[in-house]
Amino acid sequence: MGAVRHQCFYSTNASSGVSRPTRYWPAVQIPRVTIVRTDPKVAVSRGVEHLLSIQEPEGWWSRCPDGNVMVDAVDLFIRELLGVRDERVLAATARWIRSQQLPDAGWGLYPQGPGDLSTTVEAYLALRLAGDGPEEPHMAAAARFVRAQGGAERCRLEAHLWLALFGQEDWGAVPTVLTEAVLLPPRAPLSLYRLSTWARLTMVPLGLVHRSRPCHDPGFRTDELRTGRPAPTALPRALRAVDRALGWYNEHALGLPRRRAVERAVRWITDRQEADGAWLACNVASAFCLLGLHAAGLSTADPAIRAGLRGLDGFAVWQESADGPVRRMNCMPTPVWDTALCVSALADAGVGADHPALLRAARWLAGQEVTGHGDWAVARPGRAAGGWSVGFVEQAFPDCDDTAVVVEALSRVTAPDPAEAARLRGATVRGTSWLLAMQSSDGGWAAYDADNTSWLASRLSTLDFTELTDRPCPDITAHALESLARQGLAADPRARAAVRWLVRHQAADGSWFGRWGANHLYGTGAAVTALLSAGVPPHSPPVRRAVAWLTDHQNVDGGWGESLRSYEDPAWCGRGPSTPSQTSWALLALHAAGLPADDERVDRGLAWLVEAQREDGGWDEEPFTGTVLPRQFYMSYPLYRHLFPVMALGRYQR
């Protein structure tokens, strides 16, 4: 594929390079060498200028995140099933999917990774819909890859769902989800609110789909993806009888309860649709919700369906290539997250608290505050609304991670106008109050909910394409703790509970798991910085162990990196090619722990960042360093590579 010109739905100058497969990072240890460090002051200045140059006039920053081709395939699937097939969209999306095929003939979850069975099956089915025949070389090679991996029989259940919807296998491969689940009271053992936000937005639509189990005939078969061997059951033995009973009820459901459940499910979905037509600022969640509404009988003329399709179109990124137009899907826009982090990075680099760029960003962030109650209020009834979401127009699903970084960013901006200063302070106070309300009873923070830790739900692995609970995790807990410390609440009992939570969840090797970033470098960088901000002494055992882990995992070139393979293979924890974002996470932790710039380990890390900087003041980073669902879905955050180096270099220069 030739050079591409990106046109992002929210920024005409947004860019992200086409991912190209490269060799795997060798898991070997190489003796360290000395690197002479260039003056980091110049790098900080250039990095600041680069960030300022890419701020949007309204005050926000963001760039289109990359995911894998599953998001593109799902977009084609939903358009085919709803009967809104567009040949131009189909052809342009197929060009993108073909361009991402790996040397092993599969499609992967992330750059530099191996082919993934389920992603390959979904990409293959999408290309068959686009007209690619099984005899074509790239398709025949993909089919061989699938069979070598055990065949379509061994896919994750999301792939089985799409195969069933297109008549490629029996619905028996997909465990039953009842529409009536939406009628359960919130405190019931398997209530929707015992599930994570992303699971709810899947389960409710799937209940509607299972009600009728539709089958769309695409006019072809994909038997070439099968080995003929018996498919492994997705259900534990104890749950097979339950699934059979649910299947029987689904076939014989009484009229009135079923009608009420369908009506409630449709209303539940439409109540959570955002102003732009999407759900959760996520194209896959939006596709599932559209699928559910369609299965409930809503036509494409229905306002909710029309708005949802416009929302999906809003995720599209069109590019020009030598082969023709290329269309890929932005998996999740992240302007609130990106903007808050950019504000903190610039402040760390010495940009004044009343700088016009920071004031514009603060005004924009304050305008994105969530003002209504959402699903979070089920676990925290009576609490005032507040918080921030990741996307542009989200009001249904504020999250703790975005709220923590926004509160910290707003507290670093000083508005000269008293009225504006009061407005920013009010948003900060409300955000802090909401964040404290969302602390789980064990002292930690999760993404969207509090105390979403159902033992039963966490063990129901019947739908293995998603996590069913939203448990507190080290990275979000650390961000919340650091935010509270900046508000002067380090001595608050709730902050002390968070400190104890982090100490309890430190791994035996001294690192912390990273739920929403790759991986132990992300969790450890966040946890060490938060603990020191909250007053934990640098010489304390948890900090000493974390510093030892970080320095033991420094690469020969002076940087740090961790492959996403670490989520599956512990041997990869803290191991991988050096990246700007991951090197910065390590340096931020070492800075918080008191290691000076002339420490040999810090010096080499700073030197790596300086030498890796581009002439325009930015940095390049091909590996994904963002996590959505460990082992199943990852994405890039294109601004990480620019803002975190500015943050790390800036703190050391200060």
N, C-alpha and C positions, 0 to 999 in steps of 0.2 A: 504494500500500500504506500502511496506517495505521501507527501507532506499534507497535513490536514489543517483546516482553518476552523476553529471552534466558535460556535455561537451558543452560549449558555442562556437559559431562559431568564436568568436574572442578571446577567452581566455579559455584555457583548465582547468584553476584552478578557473574559475568563479563559484559562487555558490549562490543559493537562495533556501530556504526551501520550501517544498510543503505546500501551504496554507491549514490550517485546520479551519473549522468553529468554532467559539467560541460564548459565550453568548454576548448579546448586553450590552453595557455600560449603567448602570442605570443613569437616569437624576435626581440625587439627590444631595443635598448639605450635606457634612459631616463636622463637626467642625475640624478646623486645629489642628495639633499636632506639637510639636517641634521635629526636626530631627537633630541629631548631625552629623556634616559634617566631613567626612574623608579628609585628605590632598589632594586637587585637583592637586597639582604638580605632584604627582605620576601618577594620571589619565592622565594628559596631556602628560607626557613622554611615557606612554604605548600606548596612542592613536596615537601619532606621529609615534612610532615604527611600530604600526599595519599598518598605511597608507603607510609608506615607504616599508613595506614588501610585499604589494600587488600591487605596481607599476609595470607595464610591462616594459621589457627591452627597448622598443622603447621610453618610457617616458610617456605613457598615463595611465590613470586609467579608469576602467569602470566595471560594472557588469550587467548581463542580467536583465532588468526590467520585472516584472510580470504584466500581465493584467488580463482580464477575459477570459472565454472560447469562447467568440465571435470570438476572433482572430484565435483560432484553428478551429472553425467551418467554418469560411470564407475561410481559407486555404484549407479545404477539399472541400468546394463548388466549388472553382475555378478550382481545379484539376479535379473534376468530370465533370464540364461543358466543360473544354478544352479536355477531353478525355485522360488525363494522370494519371488516377487512379493507385495508387501503393498500393497493399494490405498490405505491411509491414508498410508503412506510415499511412494508414487508421487504422490499428489495434492498432498501438502505440499511435496515436492521440486519438482514442476512449478510450483507457485506461486512458489517462490523463483527458479527459472530464468526464468520470464516476467518477474518484477520487475526482472531485471538486463539485459533487452534494451536496447540503445542506440538513440539517435535515428536512427542509420544503418541500423537493423534488424538489425544483427549483435550478437554478444556478444564482448566484448573480453578482453584478458589482464590489464588493470588499470584502475582508475578514471582518467578523463580521457584514456584512450587510444581509438584507433579500433577498430572491429570487426575480429576476427581470423577468417580463413576456416575454419581447422580447428576452433577452439572453437565457431564458429557451427554447423558441420555436426554436431558432437557434441551441442550443445544442441538442435538441431532434431530429431535422431534420438531423443533422450530425450523430447522433448515428443510426438513421434509415438507412442512407446511409452505415454505417459500418456493418449493419446486425442485430442490436438489434431490436427485435420484440416488438410490442405494448403490448403484454401480459406479458413480463418480468416485475418483480416487480418494478424495478427502473424506467422503462418506464411508467408503468401504474400509478405510483405515480406522475411522472412528468406531465402526461396528466391531472390528477386530479387537480394538482396545476394550470396548465394553464387555465382549465375551471373555477376554483374558482376565478381566476383573471380577468375573463371576456372573456376568450378564445382567440384564435389566431386572432379573428376579431379585437381585441383592441391593437394589437402590434404597435410598432413604424414602420415607413415606410421602414426602412432598412430590417426588418424581412419580411414585405410584399413583398419586391422586391425578396428576395431569394425564398419565397414560390411561387411567380409567375414564376420565372425562372425554378423551378422544377415542375411546373404544378399543384401546390396544391391550387391555387386560380386564379381568373381572373385578367388580367392586369389592369382592371378598378380600382383596389385597389391602384394602384401606379400612382400618378399624372404624366402627360406627360412632358418630357423634350425633346426639339427639338434639333436635331443635328445642325440646322442652327444658334443656339445661338453663335456658335464659329465664325460666320461671322460678328457679330455686332462690330462696332467700339468701341474702349476703352471708349469713353465718353458717349456712349449710356446708358440710364437709367438702363437697365438690362444686360449690358455688362459683360463678364466673370470677368473683372477686377474691377467690383463693388462688387464682391464676395470674400470671404476669400480664401486663398491658398488651404486649405483643401476642401472647397466647389468646387473650380474649378476642382480639381483633382477627384472629384466625378461627377460633372455635365457633363463634356465633355465626359467621358466614358458612362454615362447614356444616353446622347443624341444618341450615337451610338447603345446602347442596345434598346432604345425605337423605333429606326428606324425599327427594324425587330421583336422586342418583341419575342425572342426565347423561346422555351419551351422544357426542357429536361425531358423525362419521366423516373423516377427512378424505376418504377415497383411497386410502393406502393402508398397508400393514407394516409394522416394524418388527416382524418376527426375526429379522436378521440380528436383532440385539439380544436374542435369548439363547441360552445354552441347552435348554430342554431338561435341565436338572430341576428337581423339586425346589420350589421357592422356600426360603427359610421363613418361619412365622415371625411377624413383628411383635407378637404379644407374648408376654410370659405365660407359662402354662396356667397359672392361677386366674389369669384374666380372660382366657379364651372362652370359658363358659359365660362370663359376664358379657363379652362381646357378642356371643351368640344370642343371649337373652335380649340385649339391646337391639340387635338386628331384627329379632322377631317382633319386638315392640314397634320398631320403626315401620315394619310392614303392616302392622295391625293397629296403629295408633288410633285412639278414639277421636272423633271429629272435633268436639268442642275444645279439649285441651290442646290439640294440634293447631287449630285455628288461632287460639289465643297465643300460643308459642310463636307462630309465624308472625302474627301482628306485632308482638313484643320484640321479636328479633329484628324485624325491619325497622321499627322505631328506634331500637337500641343503636343500630348501625347509622341511621340517618342523623340521629342526635349528635353523633360524634364526627360528623363530616365537617371539615373546616371550610372557611370562606372561599378558598381556592378550589374546592371540590375534592381535595385529597384527604387521606386519613393518616395521622401520625407523621406527617411530612415524609412519608415512605411510599415508594411506588409499589412494592410488593404487598404491603398492608392494604393499599388502595385497590390493588387488583383483586385481592381476596374479598374485600367488602363489595366491590362491584359484582363479583361472581355470586356472592350470597344474595344480593338484591335481585340479580337476574334469575337465580334459581327460585326465588320467592314469587316470581311472575311479573316483576316490573319490566316494562318495555324500555327500549332505548329512547323513547320519547319522554320518559319520566324525568322530572327535573333533577332528581338525585343521580340518576344514571348519566344524564347529559353533563352535569357538573363534574361527576367523577371522571368521565372521559376527558374533559378539559383539564382536570387535575393531572391525569396521566400525561397528557400532551405537555404539561408544564415541566415535566421531568426530562423531556427529550433534549438532547444536545445534537445538533446537526453539524456535520463536518463536510468539507470538500476533500476529495482524494482523486488520485489519478484514475481510479476505477469507477468514479461516480460518487453521488452523495452517500454519505455514511451517517447513520443515526444510531446513537447509543443512549442508554437511559442513565441519568444521574440518580443514584440510588437513594440519596437523602441530602437535601440542601442543609447546610449547617451555619447560617449567617450569625445567629446569636452567639453560638459557641466560638466561632472564629473571631468575631468582633471583640468579645470580652477578653479573649486571650491576647489579641493584638494590643488592646489597651494596656494590659499588664506588661506585655513585652516592651512596649515603648516607654512606659513609666520606669521599668527596670533599667532601660538604656539611658535614662536621664532626661527624657522628654518632659517638659514642664507640665505640672498638673492642670494648668489653665491653657495649655496649647490648643489652638483651634481644632486640630484633628481629634484630640481627645474629647473636647467638648461636643463636637458633632457626633462622635461615637456614643457618648454618654446620653445625649438627647435621644438618639435613635434607640438605644437599649431601653431607656426608661419608657419609651413609647411601645415597646414589645411586651410589657408586663402583662401577665395573665390576670384577668380581673374576675373570672367566674369559677365556679366549683366544677370539678370533674370527678372521675372515678376515684381519685386519691382521697376524696372526702368520705368515702365509705368506711375506710379505716380510721379516719380522723374527723368524725362529724363535729360540727360546731366551730371548726377552726376557720379563720378568715382566709379568703382567697389570696393568692400571691404566687410568686415564682415566675420562672421563665421556661419556655420551650426552646427547642433547637432551631426551628424553622421560622419562616416569615410571619405566618398568620395563625399559628397554632394557639388555640385557647382551651382545647379539651385535655391536653396532656402535658402540663408542666413537669419538669423533672429536676431532681435534686442536683445533678451535676452541673447543668446549665445555670441553675439558680446560684450555686456556690461561686462559680467563676464570675457571674455578672455582679453579684454583691461585692466581690473583691474588686472588680474593675471600677465600679461606680465609686467605691470608697477612695479610689486613687485619683479622682478627677475633682478639681476645685472650680466651681462656677463663680465668676466675679459678681454676677447678678444675684442678689439675695433671694429673689423669687425662684429662680432656676436652681439655686443651691438647695433651697428648701424642697423643691420637687425631687431632686436627685436623692437627698437625704431621706425623704419619705419612702421612695422606692427601695432604698437600701434597708430601711427599718422593716418594711413589710416583707421584703425578701428574706431577711434574717429570721423573722418571726415564723414565716412559712417553713423555712428550712429546719428550724428547731422542731416544729410540729411534726415534720416528716421523719424525725429520727426514730429508728426501730427500738424496741424495748431492750435489745441486747447492746445498744450503744452505737451501732453502725448505721450507715445509710445505704439504701438501694437506689435504683434509677427512678422509678415512677411511683412506687407505693411504699408504705411502711408496714412492717411485720407481715410481708407477703412470703411466708416461709412454711406453708402447709406441708406437713410430712407426707401426707397421702399424695398430694399433687406432685410433689417433687419426685416421687417414685413411679409415677405413671409415665412410662417412657413409650407409650403407644404411638405418639406422634413425634418421631425423633428428629423432625426438622426444626424444632424450637424448644427452648427451655420453658417449662411450665410455671416456674416461680421466679420471683424477682427478689433475690436475697441480698442483704448488705454485702458489699465488696470493698476490698482495701482501697482502690483508687478513688471511688466516690466518697467513701468515709474520710479519706485523707483530704480531698478537696474541700469537703464541708468543714472539717476541723481547721484547716488553714484559713478559710474564709471567716470562721468565727473568731479565730485568734486575731485576725486583722481588725475585727470590730471591738477588740478589747475584752473578749469573752473567754480567754484562755483558762481562767480560773473557775469559770462556770461549771457546776457539776455535770452538765451535759457534755461539755467539752472534755472533762476528765474521763467521762465514760467512753468517749470516742478514743481517747488515748489508750485506755485499757483494752478496748476492742482491737485496735491496731496491734498492740503488743501481743495479744493472744493469738492473732492470726498471722504472725510472722512465721515464715517457713523455717524448717530446721537449718537450712543452709544460710539463713540471714536475709533472704529476699522476701518480697511480697508478690503474690499473684496479681496480674493485671487483667481485670474483666473486660474493660472497654478500650484497652490499648495493648500493643504488643511489647512484651507480655510482662515478664518479671522486671525488666528494665523500667517499664511504665509504672507498675505498682510500687516498686522500690523507690523510684525517684519521687513519686507523690508522697509515699508514707514517710520517708526520712524528712522531707521538707516540712510536712505538716507537724510531725512530732517535735522538731526543733522550734517551729513557730509557736507551738503550744507550751514551750518551756521545758521540754525534756532535755537533759544535759547532753552535750556532744559525747561525753565519755561514758554514757550509760550503755549497758550491754546490748540492747536492741540496735542502737545507732552504730556501735563499734562493729557488730556482726554484719550489718548492712553495708557499711563502708568496706569491710573486708571482702564481701561478696562482689561489690562493684569493682573494686580494684583488681580482684582475681579474674574478672571477666573482661578486662580491657583488651582490645585487639592490638596486634603488633603495630598497626599504623597509628595508634593513639586514640582511635575512636571506639565507639561501642555500637553493637548491633545485636538483634535477636530475631531469628527466623520465626515465622508463624508456625512452623513445625513444632515449636516448643509446646503448643497446646496438646499435641498428641504424643510427643516423645520428650521426656524430661532431659535427655542428653543434649537437647538444643536450648535449654534454658540459659539465657544470657549469651548465646552463641549465634553469630551471623555476621554478614558484611556490615561494616560501619555505615551508619546513616546519620544525617544531620539531626533529626529529631531525637533519636535514641541516645546519641552522644550528648546532646543537650540535657536530656532527662538525668543522665548519670552525673553530669557536671553540676546541675542544679542541686542534686542531693549532696555532692561533695562540698559544694559551697556552703550549704546550710549546716553541714557537719563541721565546718571550720577549716577545711583544707585550703591553704592559701594558693595563690596563683603560681608561686614559685615552687610548689610541690611538684616533683617530677611527673607524677601521674596526672595531675591537673594540667601542667604545662603541655604535656603531650596531647591531651584532649583538646585544649584550646587551640593548639597548633593545627590539629586536624581540621577543626571547624574553620579556621582562618584560611588554610590552604584549599579547602573544598569550596570556598565561596566563589560564586560567579562574578564576572565583571560588573554585572548590573546590581550587585548587592544581595542577590538571592542565592538559593542553594538548590541542587538537584537531588531527587530521591525517588528511585524506582520502587523499592519494596513497599508493600502496604504496612502501615504501622497502626492502623485502627481496627478495632474488633467490634463486630455486631453480635454474632453468635459464635463462640469458640468452636472450632472444628467444622463449622458449617458456613459461615459468612463473614467476610472481612471487607474493609474498604480503606481507601486512602483518604487522608485529610491533606489536600494539597498545600494548605498554608502552614502545616506543622513544620515543614522543612525550612520555612522562612522565619516564623515567629519564635520558635523555641531557641534557635541559635542566638537571635537577638537578645532574648531573655537571659540565656546563660552567659554570653559574653558581656552583656550589660551589667549583670550582677557582679561579675568579677572585676569589671572596670570601676564600678562604684566603690 
